[in-house]
Amino acid sequence: MNEFLIDLEDKPGAMAECCEVIGEAGINILAGAGISSDSAAVVIVTDDADGTKAALDSIGVSFTMRPLETAVLH
């Protein structure tokens, strides 16, 4: 499973645009978190990595796809 770190433009609706194109492709977003440092970004996990990559590429957004790392805490 992969996660996508998506760099967002500093404008209203930037995150919605990414989520809409993913949803329109029939892909479910399983998890997400907004993060911020010098710029805005969101990390999402979907049920279709290849489809998500194609959807994000279609709108020209900058993103990084990387393996999802998980940990079990005891």
Steps between C-alpha positions, in 0.01 A plus 500: 500500500622851419447848632492820298655822629328771296634856487205739503473844346424777747143553381153403618386167359846362417449190715143458377619500138737211573236303690238559230718371216584190705132441583391554139739218405307270735783483754436496875711714732567279802692747718629853490678763704581862436854611573674833484852630523609766253211405272172312516480130423277201557586133536241250378468124468267356236384158387658540153854639481532482120163668450583770755830572325321532165228724649750735664717507186192602299467827694873570511532506877840436660510187717724224630386138518677287758440173687272537800688425819307355791592408855337295772528652845484275805 
